Amino acid sequence: MLKMADFDLTPGRLSAAKRTLMEHGSAESRVVLKNVRGPLETVGDIDSSPRLYQGIIIFMGSVDSSFENILAEKKPSRLPAVHLLSSMGLGTRKRNQNAKVQPLTPPASPPTFEFDPDSTKIKVGFAKMPSEGLPFKGLITGISQSGVIWVLPEGRDKMHQKIQQARGLPIPDNHEIELGDIMMKKDRNSRVLITKELNRDIYQAMKIDSDGELIVVPRVNLLLAPDSISRINIIAIPLQIYGIGTIENGDKMDGGSLYQALVGVFPTMKCLVVPLPKLDAIQFPVQASVYMVGSSTDTNLAFALVELGSYEWYTSCRAWRKEMEKGDLGIQGCGSVDFQTKPFPSMFPAQTKMFFLFRISAFGCLVDMDEIDLDTKDCDLLHISTNVEMADLPSLASYSGRHRERVLKDLERIKHFVDINTATVKEKLLLFEKKAGHKPKTKQWKKKDRVLALYVGDDAASTEWVRAEIRSIETEKEVANVFFTDYGHEGSVDIRSLRELDRAEWLEPPRSIGVRFMMPESVLKLRDVIKQLEDRTTSSNEPWIGRVKSLEHETGNMYIDIFSFKTAENGSQKLEKLV
């Protein structure tokens, strides 16, 4: 067996290699090419491809029968290089021509042709996010079977048109189709990415410019993509809606049918994409909220998808990670919760003009009137809990005002989310209590440590183990000053009432969300608002009714109007706006 290491193998050098083979090889000798430039490292007969390669040519004389059997597979030119190189002690770097070649050892089982995200790169990448990850407008172009939604950002129409107007080229008989190649379908002018070889001349491919669907396509239905479009990145953004996932069982629409159903509700399919904040890096599929534009309410797409029966709510990072890994984007690798270093934001689904129930879990600096700047037209955050059932608001049953139908409809739409979130919170509280019951390890606590802390309420029912972050330590008093992340306020905790908290638990979304309301016209009015909020929070368990006034997508701020029920002179209930 002879080996010649070379790079930039031009057609002339390939001819020289053949002449060398004739001079040094026997009748049964063959040439094997190690390709190290392409998207997937393979070996193959040099006659199988007219392309310009960088790599290693290996002249093989007599070979054992087991290796002959491997080469006799349906495509003898498609043996993964890892089996060849590992058995020969070769890497992908240039080697000395006189290096000793070890005998070949065949793999234990026939190779499979799957993308390996850790070692493989496709020839085109995903598009850059518009505006550095800030909200952007776009057009929904399709939905894949796994629930990934594809959005074409505003301003990329010309690029999309260029791809659609391109004409594919016939595939030469001796052309080798490789994993990662960008091809075109004959029946329509669209690009596909070859993701897997299923059989001889039968491939699995992804429709990369529409809905990301995986399809099976034979060679005869493929064309070569012209150079003008073969290197254009995937222009649409694949995303998953944060807080909902595709249902596991039951009847659900396929991606195409679901898309058509949405077109019936939102004819233009124009949307606003709000990428998930607090992520340290952009991952694909992108995690985002999506709002359908063109109506007065900017409908949250999550509601529409859940009501169509193909998606369901989730409220935990564990469910989020499971859903993300279902996205069929293994060609570049899906994101992972491992890259996250800050807690995820609330999964509460909001849209403008939506009514919902809430209780106040903490006041911001409303408590300190001197800290409020009336010129900002905003008040500081209230922290609220939305885990409130309609049954908790008995006045709703006798309410017959003009907003009744809308209030009931909105509360019913969000009921399933509230149920799931409430159950998750109860599960976490039991888990935290169980963990806290274990004997604590000796630990020197420090500022910014994330911990389980015992929150002592007014009675046993309100005393519980919750998540917190240490703000400072008073060593002499053996007290830690902490911020209770699930409630939004500070407190003091005995150091002996602290426990270690797993990183996975710390990343879970907080139980409360921060909201703002528009500043009243005077300090006197503001004092009255604060008093009413405080009085009801301390003296009554009855929730408030909120209505989303506006959503600031750039900052993540949600502004609400606050209502409560009042008894009218005729004994009926009326909805009265507080602020």
SERO-424598 format. One line per field, with one value per residue (C-alpha): y, x, z. Coordinates in nm, 4 decimals, decimal comma, padded with zeros to 6 digits, always signed. Last residue first. Layout:
BEGIN
yy: [Y/...]
xx: [X/...]
zz: [Z/...]
// end
This chain:
BEGIN
yy: [+05,3370/+05,2129/+05,1285/+05,0144/+04,7050/+04,6985/+04,4398/+04,4509/+04,5565/+04,8289/+05,0967/+04,9461/+04,7073/+04,7586/+04,5157/+04,5894/+04,7210/+04,7865/+04,9071/+04,7465/+04,8345/+04,5500/+04,6273/+04,3932/+04,6783/+04,6495/+04,4826/+04,7550/+04,5970/+04,8149/+04,8464/+04,4853/+04,4624/+04,3627/+04,2408/+04,2286/+03,9243/+03,8674/+03,7503/+04,0509/+04,2522/+04,2820/+04,3055/+04,5034/+04,7668/+04,7904/+04,8434/+05,0919/+05,2850/+05,2894/+05,4289/+05,6989/+05,8049/+05,8238/+06,0487/+06,2867/+06,2745/+06,4010/+06,3061/+05,9330/+05,7508/+05,4845/+05,1321/+04,9014/+04,5250/+04,2800/+03,9102/+03,6645/+03,2923/+03,3435/+03,1368/+02,8319/+02,8996/+02,8679/+02,5182/+02,4006/+02,5554/+02,3513/+02,5511/+02,5144/+02,5715/+02,8700/+02,8684/+02,8402/+03,1787/+03,3286/+03,5162/+03,8868/+04,0145/+04,1696/+04,1776/+04,0382/+03,7307/+03,4418/+03,6090/+03,6599/+03,9080/+03,8262/+03,9818/+03,7037/+03,6863/+03,5358/+03,8512/+03,8899/+03,7813/+04,0202/+03,8898/+04,0847/+04,0597/+03,6828/+03,5625/+03,3796/+03,0772/+02,9664/+02,7450/+02,8160/+02,9961/+03,1278/+02,8399/+02,8458/+03,2014/+03,5604/+03,4472/+03,3107/+03,2693/+02,9953/+03,0414/+02,8202/+02,9741/+03,1695/+03,3181/+03,6829/+03,7828/+03,4990/+03,1877/+02,9879/+02,6371/+02,3451/+02,1163/+02,1230/+01,8055/+01,7265/+01,8798/+02,1728/+01,9375/+01,8080/+02,1594/+02,2667/+01,9719/+02,0402/+02,4066/+02,3056/+02,0786/+02,3492/+02,5976/+02,3506/+02,2872/+02,6623/+02,7035/+02,4256/+02,5633/+02,9235/+02,8164/+02,6289/+02,9309/+03,1789/+03,1582/+03,1328/+03,4527/+03,6308/+03,5137/+03,5981/+03,9512/+04,0107/+03,8958/+04,0954/+04,4215/+04,5910/+04,5150/+04,2088/+04,1045/+03,8679/+03,5693/+03,7869/+03,8983/+03,5519/+03,6141/+03,3145/+03,0897/+03,2557/+03,0995/+03,2992/+03,1992/+03,5402/+03,6555/+04,0203/+04,2259/+04,5973/+04,7834/+05,1511/+05,4038/+05,5538/+05,9015/+05,9766/+06,3332/+06,2078/+06,0787/+05,8459/+05,7866/+06,0213/+05,8180/+05,5176/+05,2273/+05,2749/+05,1692/+04,8280/+04,6538/+04,2777/+03,9716/+04,1577/+03,9256/+03,8761/+03,8101/+03,8649/+04,0897/+04,1246/+04,4697/+04,4141/+04,0617/+03,8557/+03,4953/+03,4401/+03,2433/+03,4565/+03,5290/+03,2646/+03,2920/+03,4061/+03,1996/+03,0048/+02,8079/+02,4767/+02,5281/+02,4010/+02,5316/+02,3059/+02,1854/+02,2957/+02,0022/+01,9028/+02,1547/+01,9340/+02,1042/+01,8342/+01,9502/+02,2815/+02,1133/+01,9058/+02,2115/+02,4136/+02,1334/+02,1230/+02,5013/+02,5040/+02,6602/+02,4648/+02,5441/+02,3213/+02,3102/+02,1414/+02,2149/+02,5244/+02,7053/+02,6497/+02,7922/+03,1024/+03,1731/+03,1407/+03,3800/+03,6728/+03,8943/+04,2486/+04,3948/+04,6531/+04,4191/+04,4238/+04,2513/+03,8921/+03,8848/+03,6249/+03,5527/+03,4155/+03,1297/+03,1084/+02,7575/+02,8007/+02,9688/+03,3328/+03,3713/+03,4869/+03,4670/+03,7279/+03,8212/+03,5798/+03,7182/+03,9376/+03,8614/+04,0944/+03,9359/+03,9528/+03,6434/+03,8630/+03,6553/+03,6136/+03,3824/+03,1823/+03,2075/+03,0412/+02,7400/+02,7225/+02,7100/+02,4367/+02,2341/+02,2638/+02,1771/+01,8698/+01,9172/+01,7434/+01,4396/+01,3015/+01,2613/+01,4613/+01,8119/+02,0690/+02,3173/+02,6499/+02,8922/+03,0451/+03,0205/+02,8291/+02,9868/+02,9295/+03,2580/+03,2772/+03,3738/+03,0465/+03,1757/+03,2403/+03,0123/+02,8183/+03,1294/+03,2901/+02,9716/+02,7976/+02,5269/+02,1850/+02,0216/+01,7538/+01,5466/+01,2706/+01,2403/+01,1257/+01,3441/+01,2643/+01,5725/+01,7425/+02,0644/+02,3834/+02,5940/+02,8195/+02,8859/+02,5837/+02,3001/+02,0221/+01,7108/+01,3337/+01,1629/+00,8799/+00,8218/+00,4948/+00,4841/+00,7163/+00,9649/+01,2362/+01,6139/+01,7486/+02,1132/+02,2230/+02,5392/+02,6432/+02,7002/+02,4428/+02,1039/+02,0511/+02,0926/+02,2846/+02,1736/+02,2969/+02,0220/+01,9429/+01,5684/+01,4992/+01,4512/+01,3012/+01,4209/+01,1515/+01,1661/+01,5459/+01,7181/+01,9528/+02,3190/+02,5040/+02,8296/+03,1240/+03,3284/+03,1911/+03,2582/+03,6152/+03,6702/+03,5636/+03,8029/+04,0803/+04,0071/+04,0227/+04,3644/+04,2372/+03,9121/+03,5833/+03,3773/+02,9984/+02,8355/+02,5117/+02,2867/+01,9505/+01,9095/+02,2372/+02,5646/+02,8038/+03,1462/+03,3691/+03,7247/+03,9651/+04,2439/+04,2624/+04,2703/+04,3061/+04,0213/+04,2305/+04,4293/+04,1396/+03,7954/+03,6662/+03,4016/+03,0370/+02,8889/+02,7633/+02,4855/+02,2633/+02,2048/+01,8664/+01,7571/+01,8309/+01,8628/+01,5016/+01,4739/+01,1172/+00,8822/+00,5433/+00,3161/-00,0629/-00,2322/-00,3323/-00,0958/-00,2449/-00,2548/-00,1254/-00,2079/+00,0797/+00,3238/+00,4361/+00,7988/+00,8542/+01,1285/+01,3218/+01,4126/+01,7109/+01,7412/+01,5456/+01,2729/+00,9377/+00,6399/+00,4045/+00,2471/+00,5865/+00,7325/+00,4709/+00,4426/+00,8224/+00,8710/+00,7697/+00,5280/+00,6904/+00,5855/+00,2251/+00,3419/+00,0444/-00,1363/-00,3110/-00,0940/-00,2506/-00,5989/-00,5228/-00,4190/-00,7595/-00,9375/-00,8040/-00,5475/-00,5887/-00,2624/+00,0611/+00,3966/+00,6647/+01,0236/+01,2714/+01,5932/+01,9162/+01,8690/+02,0282/+01,8622/+01,6145/+01,3457/+00,9692/+00,9133/+00,9853/+00,6789/+00,7690/+00,8778/+01,1067/+01,4067/+01,5876/+01,9554/+01,9315/+02,0248/+01,7104/+01,4686/+01,1426/+00,9979/+00,6264/+00,5011/+00,1409/-00,1623/-00,4778/-00,4730/-00,4120/-00,0818/+00,0964/+00,2288/+00,2306/+00,3947/+00,6583/+00,7362/+00,7696/+01,0073/+01,2176/+01,2436/+01,3579/+01,6128/+01,7540/+01,7686/+01,9841/+01,8409/+02,1406/+01,9382/+01,6293/+01,3249/+01,0244/+00,6792/+00,3412/+00,0000]
xx: [-05,5374/-05,8223/-06,0688/-06,4101/-06,5884/-06,9469/-07,1225/-07,4985/-07,6651/-07,8824/-07,6617/-07,3525/-07,1117/-06,7527/-06,5285/-06,1610/-05,9544/-05,5863/-05,4594/-05,1334/-04,7966/-04,5587/-04,1894/-03,9695/-03,7404/-03,7544/-04,0958/-04,2666/-04,6088/-04,9156/-05,2339/-05,2571/-05,5705/-05,5538/-05,8262/-05,7339/-05,7526/-05,9599/-05,7443/-05,8353/-05,6825/-05,3115/-05,3284/-05,6523/-05,5095/-05,1790/-05,3367/-05,5872/-05,3140/-05,0913/-05,3716/-05,4553/-05,0913/-05,0789/-05,3847/-05,2196/-04,8947/-05,0837/-05,1821/-05,1525/-04,8432/-04,9156/-04,8929/-04,5933/-04,5520/-04,2925/-04,3701/-04,3924/-04,3168/-03,9668/-03,8594/-03,6409/-03,2681/-03,2110/-03,3549/-03,1082/-02,8206/-02,9098/-02,9692/-02,7675/-02,9582/-03,0117/-03,2063/-02,8948/-02,7897/-03,1037/-03,2914/-03,3516/-03,5804/-03,5952/-03,8810/-03,9719/-04,1738/-04,0020/-03,6607/-03,6632/-03,3761/-03,1568/-03,0015/-02,8201/-02,8099/-02,5526/-02,5805/-02,2029/-02,1620/-02,4147/-02,4051/-02,5143/-02,7341/-02,7831/-03,0083/-03,3321/-03,5402/-03,8168/-03,8692/-04,2053/-04,3936/-04,7297/-04,9360/-04,7483/-04,8604/-04,7427/-04,4758/-04,1251/-03,9382/-03,6799/-03,4079/-03,2949/-02,9822/-02,8131/-02,4879/-02,4567/-02,2744/-02,1120/-02,2035/-01,9272/-02,0645/-02,1064/-02,3493/-02,7138/-02,8804/-03,1648/-03,5033/-03,4316/-03,4362/-03,7830/-03,9175/-03,7726/-03,9366/-04,2727/-04,2517/-04,1511/-04,4529/-04,6868/-04,5370/-04,5725/-04,9404/-05,0066/-04,8301/-05,0322/-05,3640/-05,2744/-05,1815/-05,5115/-05,7085/-05,5528/-05,8203/-06,0980/-05,9848/-05,9774/-06,3260/-06,4746/-06,3314/-06,4433/-06,7976/-06,8231/-06,6776/-07,0175/-07,1206/-07,3089/-07,1007/-07,2817/-07,0488/-06,7369/-06,7916/-06,6803/-06,3179/-06,1161/-06,3325/-06,1736/-05,8436/-05,5332/-05,1716/-05,0985/-04,8607/-04,7592/-04,4476/-04,5170/-04,2440/-04,1703/-04,4206/-04,4133/-04,4969/-04,1243/-04,1938/-04,3581/-04,0243/-04,0874/-03,8104/-03,9548/-04,2747/-04,0972/-04,3437/-04,3909/-04,0255/-04,1376/-04,4289/-04,4413/-04,6629/-04,9650/-05,2429/-05,3517/-05,6398/-05,6254/-05,7787/-05,6077/-05,6075/-05,2529/-05,1174/-04,9580/-04,8469/-04,6825/-04,3625/-04,1701/-03,8099/-03,5368/-03,2932/-02,9448/-02,6406/-02,7825/-02,5445/-02,6426/-03,0098/-02,9186/-02,9464/-02,9958/-02,7083/-02,6273/-02,7620/-02,9586/-03,2225/-03,5316/-03,6677/-03,7466/-03,4494/-03,6218/-03,9353/-03,7468/-03,5493/-03,8649/-04,0313/-03,7345/-03,7237/-04,0779/-04,4144/-04,5594/-04,8687/-05,0013/-04,9736/-05,1572/-05,5141/-05,5939/-05,6600/-05,2998/-05,1706/-05,3936/-05,3001/-04,9264/-04,9565/-05,0052/-05,2522/-05,1362/-05,4538/-05,5605/-05,5005/-05,2335/-04,9592/-04,9425/-04,7284/-04,4550/-04,2674/-03,9193/-03,6708/-03,4505/-03,4177/-03,1295/-02,9297/-02,8310/-02,5983/-02,6134/-02,9906/-03,1478/-03,4265/-03,6239/-03,6494/-03,9558/-04,0812/-04,3453/-04,5682/-04,7097/-04,9066/-05,1066/-05,4251/-05,4189/-05,7100/-05,7339/-05,3564/-05,3291/-05,5259/-05,3000/-04,9919/-05,1452/-05,2226/-04,8625/-04,7092/-04,9245/-05,2367/-05,2880/-05,4813/-05,3723/-05,0331/-04,7182/-04,8581/-04,6268/-04,4832/-04,5786/-04,4001/-04,1421/-04,2538/-03,9982/-03,7903/-03,6283/-03,5177/-03,5429/-03,2420/-03,0472/-02,7080/-02,6365/-02,3578/-02,5529/-02,7382/-02,5219/-02,3157/-02,6079/-02,7879/-02,7441/-03,0760/-03,2742/-03,5770/-03,3709/-03,1654/-03,4668/-03,6286/-03,7483/-03,8574/-03,7672/-03,9632/-03,7690/-04,0751/-03,9722/-03,6131/-03,4381/-03,6518/-03,4554/-03,3408/-03,3468/-03,1901/-03,2457/-02,9758/-02,8694/-03,0499/-03,1381/-02,8525/-02,9048/-02,9174/-02,9080/-03,0137/-03,2935/-03,3291/-03,6496/-03,7528/-04,0267/-04,0767/-03,7074/-03,5885/-03,2672/-02,9468/-02,7317/-02,4887/-02,4477/-02,4305/-02,2773/-02,4098/-02,1370/-02,1363/-02,0467/-02,3812/-02,3698/-02,6550/-02,8608/-02,8498/-03,1047/-03,2643/-03,2745/-03,5948/-03,6941/-03,3487/-03,3464/-03,6968/-03,5839/-03,2893/-03,5219/-03,7650/-03,4975/-03,6030/-03,8515/-03,7363/-03,8572/-04,0003/-03,9921/-04,1856/-04,0511/-04,3403/-04,1754/-04,3677/-04,2283/-04,4206/-04,4055/-04,3307/-04,4229/-04,3461/-04,1261/-04,0919/-03,8032/-03,7544/-03,3885/-03,1402/-02,8647/-03,1022/-03,1795/-03,0503/-02,7885/-02,9104/-02,8390/-02,5276/-02,4329/-02,1927/-02,2868/-02,0382/-01,9677/-01,7815/-02,0087/-02,3270/-02,2887/-02,5057/-02,6029/-02,4785/-02,4574/-02,1557/-02,1834/-02,0811/-01,7536/-01,5505/-01,2860/-00,9208/-00,6724/-00,3066/-00,0874/+00,0744/+00,4270/+00,5002/+00,7101/+00,4898/+00,5054/+00,1567/-00,0727/-00,3366/-00,6634/-00,5375/-00,3812/-00,3224/-00,4247/-00,7202/-00,8363/-00,8105/-01,0171/-01,2971/-01,3146/-01,3320/-01,6941/-01,7315/-01,9280/-01,7491/-01,8645/-02,2261/-02,4576/-02,1902/-01,9079/-01,6437/-01,7336/-01,7131/-01,3727/-01,2603/-01,3622/-01,1978/-00,8497/-00,6925/-00,4419/-00,3156/-00,4383/-00,3080/-00,4087/-00,4652/-00,4858/-00,6829/-00,7874/-01,0340/-01,1397/-01,4582/-01,5044/-01,6428/-01,6784/-01,3538/-01,1560/-01,3050/-01,4271/-01,3436/-01,5554/-01,5243/-01,8572/-01,8823/-01,6022/-01,2382/-01,0911/-01,1642/-00,9645/-00,9496/-00,9124/-00,7415/-00,7767/-00,5562/-00,7028/-00,4715/-00,1653/-00,0224/+00,3086/+00,3167/-00,0591/-00,1183/+00,1426/-00,0369/-00,3651/-00,2034/-00,0688/-00,4208/-00,5408/-00,2601/-00,3806/-00,7414/-00,6164/-00,5606/-00,5137/-00,3280/-00,1088/-00,0136/+00,0827/+00,0274/+00,1341/+00,0000]
zz: [+03,8309/+04,0490/+03,7733/+03,8917/+03,7627/+03,8820/+04,0957/+04,1434/+04,4680/+04,3154/+04,4715/+04,3097/+04,4831/+04,3788/+04,1945/+04,1393/+03,8515/+03,7837/+03,4457/+03,3397/+03,1936/+03,1058/+03,0819/+02,8732/+02,7751/+02,3952/+02,3921/+02,5894/+02,6327/+02,6792/+02,8828/+02,9941/+03,2061/+03,5699/+03,8013/+04,1684/+04,3903/+04,7060/+04,9950/+05,2044/+05,4859/+05,3998/+05,0193/+05,0284/+05,2580/+05,0702/+04,7271/+04,8658/+05,0455/+04,7368/+04,5203/+04,7784/+04,7992/+04,4187/+04,4125/+04,6579/+04,4611/+04,1586/+03,8022/+03,8595/+03,7262/+03,4681/+03,6017/+03,6112/+03,6277/+03,7591/+03,7514/+04,0375/+04,0415/+03,9054/+03,6021/+03,6812/+03,6505/+04,0265/+04,0238/+03,7586/+03,9542/+04,2604/+04,5769/+04,8965/+05,2191/+05,4471/+05,7733/+05,9914/+05,8553/+06,0109/+05,7383/+05,6816/+05,4061/+05,0609/+04,8096/+04,4668/+04,5615/+04,3834/+04,3981/+04,7742/+04,8106/+05,1080/+05,4168/+05,5973/+05,9758/+06,2093/+06,4243/+06,4383/+06,0749/+05,9212/+05,5632/+05,2546/+04,9415/+04,9443/+04,6627/+04,7365/+04,6435/+04,8763/+05,1802/+05,3369/+05,6144/+05,4879/+05,6256/+05,9581/+06,0295/+05,9811/+05,7379/+05,7924/+05,4632/+05,5029/+05,2431/+04,9574/+04,8134/+04,5408/+04,6688/+04,5661/+04,8900/+05,0786/+05,2742/+05,4367/+05,4288/+05,6658/+05,4900/+05,5897/+05,7219/+05,4870/+05,5601/+05,3277/+05,0305/+05,1229/+05,1744/+04,8391/+04,6614/+04,8254/+04,7235/+04,3704/+04,3258/+04,4536/+04,2061/+03,9188/+04,0033/+04,0056/+03,6701/+03,5112/+03,6384/+03,5472/+03,1923/+03,1599/+03,2820/+03,0389/+02,7721/+03,0331/+03,2019/+02,8666/+02,7675/+03,1073/+03,1003/+02,7403/+02,8070/+03,1306/+02,9979/+02,9573/+03,3135/+03,4418/+03,7437/+03,9775/+03,9232/+03,9126/+04,2708/+04,3861/+04,2759/+04,3977/+04,1783/+03,8753/+03,9842/+04,0706/+04,0050/+03,8498/+04,1222/+04,1269/+04,1864/+04,1633/+03,9880/+04,0066/+03,8843/+03,5410/+03,4115/+03,4455/+03,5612/+03,8816/+04,0109/+04,3039/+04,5598/+04,8214/+04,8314/+04,9823/+04,9801/+04,6095/+04,5990/+04,4795/+04,6447/+04,6867/+04,6240/+04,4888/+04,3775/+04,0176/+03,7813/+03,4055/+03,1379/+02,7978/+02,6330/+02,4986/+02,5025/+02,7753/+02,8158/+03,1586/+03,0976/+03,3457/+03,2599/+03,2820/+03,5688/+03,4710/+03,3664/+03,0712/+02,8508/+03,0093/+02,9211/+02,5793/+02,2271/+01,9312/+01,7198/+01,3675/+01,1701/+01,4803/+01,3769/+01,4027/+01,7170/+01,9753/+02,1826/+02,2407/+02,3737/+02,6290/+02,7356/+02,7866/+02,9841/+03,2224/+03,2323/+03,3695/+03,2794/+02,9874/+02,7829/+02,5051/+02,1284/+01,8402/+01,9503/+01,7452/+02,0738/+02,1828/+01,8541/+01,8742/+02,2358/+02,1673/+01,8726/+02,1124/+01,9300/+01,8536/+02,0090/+01,7517/+01,4622/+01,1915/+01,3838/+01,5056/+01,8203/+01,8639/+02,1859/+02,1403/+02,1722/+01,8628/+01,7167/+01,7192/+01,9920/+02,0340/+02,3294/+02,6918/+02,7107/+02,9375/+02,6974/+02,4775/+02,1288/+02,0543/+01,7030/+01,5595/+01,2989/+00,9492/+00,8503/+00,6080/+00,6331/+01,0145/+01,1049/+00,7814/+00,7415/+01,0830/+00,9600/+00,6537/+00,8765/+01,0902/+00,7803/+00,6593/+00,9966/+01,0533/+01,2570/+01,5872/+01,6993/+02,0329/+02,1923/+02,2566/+02,2216/+02,0661/+02,3110/+02,4657/+02,7004/+02,4673/+02,1061/+01,9051/+01,6311/+01,2933/+01,1310/+00,7509/+00,5374/+00,5454/+00,4399/+00,0736/-00,0479/-00,3116/-00,4295/-00,6989/-00,7340/-00,9016/-00,7001/-00,8612/-00,9366/-00,7557/-00,8540/-01,0182/-00,6994/-00,5028/-00,2341/+00,1168/+00,3118/+00,6387/+00,6853/+00,7561/+00,6732/+00,3866/+00,2824/+00,4344/+00,3050/+00,4741/+00,2880/+00,3307/+00,0360/-00,2130/-00,4769/-00,3138/+00,0153/+00,3025/+00,2718/+00,5323/+00,5771/+00,2204/+00,2463/+00,0170/-00,1870/-00,3557/-00,7156/-00,7435/-00,9057/-00,9740/-00,6158/-00,5596/-00,3857/-00,0972/+00,0018/+00,3725/+00,3225/-00,0129/-00,3651/-00,5864/-00,9469/-01,2026/-01,3825/-01,3984/-01,2055/-01,4210/-01,3117/-01,0997/-01,2017/-00,9635/-00,9409/-00,5989/-00,4531/-00,5819/-00,4450/-00,0972/-00,1167/-00,2288/+00,0560/+00,3243/+00,4574/+00,7177/+00,8723/+00,7176/+01,0026/+01,0366/+01,3205/+01,4702/+01,5725/+01,5070/+01,1806/+01,0540/+01,0410/+00,7471/+00,6020/+00,8967/+00,7852/+00,9752/+01,2263/+01,4725/+01,8490/+01,9577/+01,9084/+01,7531/+01,5317/+01,2972/+01,3968/+01,1598/+00,9217/+00,9867/+00,8339/+00,4898/+00,3975/+00,6891/+00,9669/+01,1187/+01,4292/+01,7227/+01,5166/+01,3876/+01,0797/+01,0074/+00,7391/+00,9007/+00,8831/+00,8650/+01,1900/+01,3588/+01,1441/+00,9134/+01,0228/+00,7676/+00,8074/+00,9324/+00,6907/+00,7713/+00,6980/+00,3895/+00,2464/+00,5728/+00,6805/+00,6198/+00,8895/+00,8899/+01,1165/+01,0347/+01,2617/+00,9845/+01,1677/+01,2909/+00,9430/+00,7642/+01,0176/+01,0656/+00,6915/+00,6649/+00,3678/+00,0850/-00,2345/-00,2057/-00,2377/-00,2034/+00,0001/-00,1864/-00,0226/+00,3102/+00,1625/+00,0155/+00,3645/+00,4990/+00,2062/+00,2770/+00,0495/-00,2300/-00,3652/-00,2157/-00,3239/-00,0703/-00,1743/+00,1132/+00,1178/-00,0390/-00,3178/-00,6465/-00,7612/-01,0451/-00,8152/-00,8367/-01,0280/-00,7103/-00,5474/-00,2008/+00,1486/+00,3613/+00,5943/+00,5991/+00,5096/+00,2533/+00,2929/+00,4453/+00,1620/+00,1851/-00,1657/-00,2295/-00,5430/-00,6478/-00,7055/-00,8598/-01,1586/-00,9449/-00,8402/-00,8789/-01,2354/-01,2963/-00,9593/-01,0321/-01,3582/-01,1648/-00,9162/-01,2003/-01,3367/-00,9934/-00,9872/-01,3170/-01,1909/-00,9033/-00,5567/-00,3325/-00,0694/-00,0938/+00,1061/-00,1091/+00,0344/-00,0977/+00,0000]
// end
